[in-house]
Amino acid sequence: MVYLHRKIKKMKKIAVLLSSVLSLMFVNAQESEPTSVADWSPKIYQVNKMYPGYVITNDNDTVQGFIKAGTRCATGGVGNSNQNMCEFYKNENDKKPLAKYKPDDIKGYKIADKVYESIAYSGGLMKKSNFNLMVADGKIRLYEWYSTKDGFVSMTRQSGESDKDYDARRYNTDIVIAKDGKEPIVHSSLMLKFADKMSALVAEHKELANKVKNKEKGYKMLNLFEIINEYNAWAAENL
């Protein structure tokens, strides 16, 4: 009986310790949740404003014109936004758009300082093409995909809150990785078996791939973006 009591007491201590560890992991995960690196402040970008830009056709032609600024993403997944529509005008003062392009209609477009590419990522398991904001160019490109958080509509800016902090409360941001813009994956999917997956992604650069495969210092999951930068610099010179 005494043995059983001690056993139960020990199990309770383990349960409390495990709960503390899981809580700490959850907090750290929240703190490390990706936020947008793009500048969405009003001085850079305003919804419904006309900005000079261009579209890239599926035949690789670049057509200059003006694009009407849409929202960052559809609220609650409903409605049009930069991610599923490009409203293109030939002239800044035109009343009607020359075209309203969907992701399958063009390869991408630029509005103001923002470049979008049509890739097979839409925030879910289905490989549906949508416009993703490119935030880093190169052989391996980085994109951002946005969705609104629960309660988005009723959220108001708090006193003294920065644009970045306000955005972080309102939007989910997926960091998407795609080599040559193809077969996009969300960066968190590399967490399991990172060495195998990442070394395969940079396989042409054998020296780098071996460092990642062997889990050398500075070439692990926490160094993901540094690894991509190193690969892209090498690829620009060798591929």
GICOR-V489903 format. One record per pair of residues at least 6 apart in sequence whose ideal C-beta (glycine too) atoms are under 6 Angstrom apart, sorted by sequence separation. I is the first residue (numbers start at 1). GAP is how many residues later the second one is. D is the distance in Angstrom with one decimal. If there is no record, write none. Layout:
# GICOR-V489903
I/GAP/D
I/GAP/D
This chain:
# GICOR-V489903
56/6/5.6
122/6/4.4
136/6/3.8
178/6/3.9
202/6/5.2
203/6/5.2
74/7/4.6
109/7/5.5
120/7/4.2
134/7/5.7
135/7/5.2
190/7/5.2
202/7/5.2
212/7/4.8
54/8/5.2
55/8/5.1
73/8/4.9
89/8/5.3
90/8/4.9
108/8/5.4
122/8/4.3
176/8/5.0
177/8/5.5
211/8/4.4
54/9/6.0
88/9/5.8
89/9/5.9
108/9/4.0
120/9/5.4
134/9/5.4
135/9/5.4
157/9/5.1
54/10/4.9
71/10/4.5
73/10/5.5
87/10/4.9
88/10/5.4
108/10/5.7
176/10/5.8
177/10/5.6
199/10/4.4
70/11/5.1
88/11/4.9
107/11/5.8
118/11/5.2
121/11/5.8
132/11/3.9
133/11/4.7
70/12/4.5
174/12/5.1
175/12/4.2
87/13/5.4
118/13/5.7
119/13/5.3
132/13/5.3
199/13/4.3
52/14/5.8
53/14/4.3
198/14/4.9
199/14/4.1
86/15/4.2
103/15/4.2
116/15/4.0
155/15/5.4
50/16/4.9
51/16/5.9
116/17/5.7
117/17/5.4
195/17/5.8
50/18/5.7
51/18/6.0
152/18/5.3
195/18/5.5
68/19/4.3
114/19/5.9
115/19/4.8
49/20/4.9
195/20/5.3
67/21/5.7
149/21/5.9
47/22/5.3
123/22/5.4
65/23/5.6
66/23/4.4
86/23/4.7
149/23/5.9
208/23/5.9
47/24/5.6
65/24/5.8
123/24/5.5
65/25/5.1
104/25/5.7
146/25/5.2
147/25/4.7
66/26/4.9
103/26/4.2
205/26/5.5
103/27/5.1
146/27/5.9
194/27/4.5
103/28/5.5
144/29/5.5
145/29/4.2
202/29/4.5
205/29/4.9
145/31/5.5
55/33/5.6
143/33/4.1
141/37/5.5
140/39/5.0
50/42/5.2
67/44/4.2
132/44/5.8
84/46/5.8
83/47/5.2
83/48/5.1
57/49/5.7
58/49/5.9
55/51/5.1
56/51/4.4
56/52/5.0
55/54/4.4
121/55/5.2
54/56/5.4
53/57/4.5
53/58/4.3
119/59/5.6
51/60/5.0
51/61/4.2
119/62/5.4
121/63/4.2
117/64/5.6
119/65/5.0
45/67/5.7
76/72/6.0
73/73/4.0
75/73/5.3
72/74/5.0
73/74/5.7
140/88/5.1
140/92/6.0
139/93/5.4
138/94/3.3
139/96/3.8
38/97/5.9
37/98/5.4
36/108/5.7
41/122/4.8
35/133/4.7
36/137/5.0
35/138/5.7
34/139/4.7
34/141/4.9
